[in-house]
Amino acid sequence: MTAKTILVIDDEKHIAHVLAYKIRQAGYEVITAGDGQEGYALACEHRPSLIVTDFQMPNLDGFEMCVKLHEDESTCEIPVIMLTARGHRLHPSEMLKTNIQCLMQKPFSAHELLER
């Protein structure tokens, strides 16, 4: 993968599709996953420049996936933007276990995401 690849992980297919479309329009390559397990596997395989992930997903939620990524030497430096629909907040001590750079509340605009 190139240095401009973004991994989008969301179990809501329409959200993943819209995000991928907008990110591609901004000039990035995009790969997508439908849950945290698939996202973790793709992150290990492709080592994207950035991960945009939902918090609440089946199989492995976004936070648990981010902890695994942080603990893995091959993925520990990939920055993450976490999306949340239910106002989840993470304590600063939890953030230290991950590479989550910011939390964004749904709904959000694609423009806002691209700015970050």
NORGIFEN-V775789 format. One record per backbone hydrogen bond with DSSP energy under -1.0 kcal/mol. CO is the residue of the C=O (numbers start at 1). NH is the residue of the N-H. If there is no record, write none. Layout:
BEGIN
CO & NH
CO & NH
END
This chain:
BEGIN
4 & 29
5 & 49
5 & 50
6 & 31
7 & 52
8 & 33
9 & 54
12 & 16
13 & 17
14 & 18
15 & 19
16 & 20
17 & 21
18 & 22
19 & 23
20 & 24
21 & 25
22 & 26
23 & 28
24 & 27
29 & 6
31 & 8
33 & 10
35 & 39
36 & 40
37 & 41
38 & 42
39 & 43
40 & 44
41 & 45
42 & 46
43 & 47
50 & 7
51 & 81
52 & 9
53 & 83
55 & 62
58 & 60
61 & 65
62 & 66
63 & 67
64 & 68
65 & 69
66 & 70
67 & 71
68 & 72
72 & 75
72 & 76
75 & 78
79 & 51
80 & 101
81 & 53
82 & 104
83 & 55
84 & 106
91 & 94
91 & 95
92 & 96
94 & 97
95 & 98
99 & 80
102 & 82
104 & 84
109 & 113
110 & 114
111 & 115
112 & 116
END
